[in-house]
Amino acid sequence: MLRINKYIFPLLFLLVISQGCRKDWFYNGINDDPSQLKNPTASSLLPGVILQSAYTWGGDASRFPAIFMQQVTGDANQSASANIYNITPDDVDNMWYAGFYGSIMTNIDTLIAVATSAGQLHYAAVGKVLLANDLAQVTDFWGDVPFTDAFQGLGNTQPRYDNQQAIYARLHTLLDEAITELGKDDGSEFQPNSNDDLLFEGDLELWLKFAHALKAKLYLHTVKVDATSREKALAQLADGFEDGEAAFVKFVGSSATTTQAPWYQFNTQRADIIFSGYLNDLMSDAGDPRYAVYFDPADPSALGSLYGSPNSPVYFLSYDEQKFIEAELQFRGGNTTEAAAAYNEAVRANLQRTIGDASYLPSVAKTPANITLRDIIVQKYIALFLSPEVWTDWRRTGFPQLTAPDGNVLGGALPRSLFYPSSEVRYNTNTPANTRLTRRVWWDVQ
């Protein structure tokens, strides 16, 4: 699905600079930045936005949910504060400005515009899938966020906030447009290829599957606020990933820091997160063989080889996650036979993906008679180690059943959204008021 190539070294170098030295570029990030391409082409922009997305997904966008969901424990510095939910708008500023808005989505928006203008509709379609993937993560973290007025640079330094329900409608529109464009010949001699497509090496069929799987995931998020979402999601899964397929970026992992996977880089530079807590105990007590690659068997407080090496992957969406989505959808429809089958396949596929051996499956397999929603979500929680999706699942379902750590500042509650970032509060008068971390987003209803 991904092969890193010659682009990763200069792209990651620029990425680390942009994340370390933020400038307030009001959503366009390119007013007078010498590191940006002056006459960009779709092919020159594509590898960068894929790589930047993966770096942010494996960075702050992974760490906050992993701490909240007790897959890891914040032990020192800012991570220790996050562990007791003592988070400020400053703590999420870098992820918003240097990550999603100031860098990633601005450049994706440019990619789509450049590709459309040049008649390279397959590049534009790929950009729309990427934009939907990143924008979905942003709105799931914050709720209402800018989109309609975003990415205009100095043309609009006060973008309005779209409500989350409208954002979700736009996400599906982006993906529908991408599916249509990917499904036909665009007539262009220029196509995504192994030199610029760091996800699928120009395989448009895999991009189509990613788009359908992403639509299914987004419909799943809204099953409690839209009665039609369950059937819509199931329909999308029919055209999603097949066994062994996934959208992921694997980093080069050379001795150069700028080519290393974000969790590895964070651990070696900061060392303020330890890998103990609820998930560690859950897997250790169950004798789960994935424990040996999630955590270091010699030091359970250390990250294991799967995600803790310099060349570890960052996953956006995988076949096993898709099967967990199917299991939940079928269970919610009362179809326990289909739910159990999808659940068992999800666990098998995840075991195969993570350790290459599915012999543990009988230990956690379920039947139509005994499968529960808790079974599905808890195994998904284990399978999606360090994925921000586990926080979304907990907010939707209440599983796993977690207890806030001692000393937490939310009176025993767990966070349900993030504060709007400090720079946004200072510079954009349209920013909603920060109230509390327990504020629920649109789809998070009781």
Secondary structure, 3 states (H helix, E strand, C coil): CCCCCCCHHHHHHHHHHHHHCCCCCCCCCCCCCCCCCCCCCHHHHHHHHHHHHHHHHCCHHHHHHHHHCCCCEECCHHHHHHHCCCCCHHHHHHHHHHHHHHHHHHHHHHHHHHHHHCCCHHHHHHHHHHHHHHHHHHHHHHCCECCCCCCCHHHCCCCCCECHHHHHHHHHHHHHHHHHHHCCCCCCCCCCCCCCCCCCCCCHHHHHHHHHHHHHHHHHHCCCCCCCHHHHHHHHHCCCCCCCCEEEEECCCCCCHHHCCHHHHHHHHCCCEECCCHHHHHHHHHCCCCHHHHEECCEEEEECHHHHCCCCEEEEEEHHHHHHHHHHHHHHCCCHHHHHHHHHHHHHHHHHHHHCCCCCHHHHCCCCCCCCHHHHHHHHHHHCCCCCHHHHHHHHHCCCCCCCCCCCCCCCCCCCCCCCCHHHHHHCCCCCCCCCCCCCCCCCCC
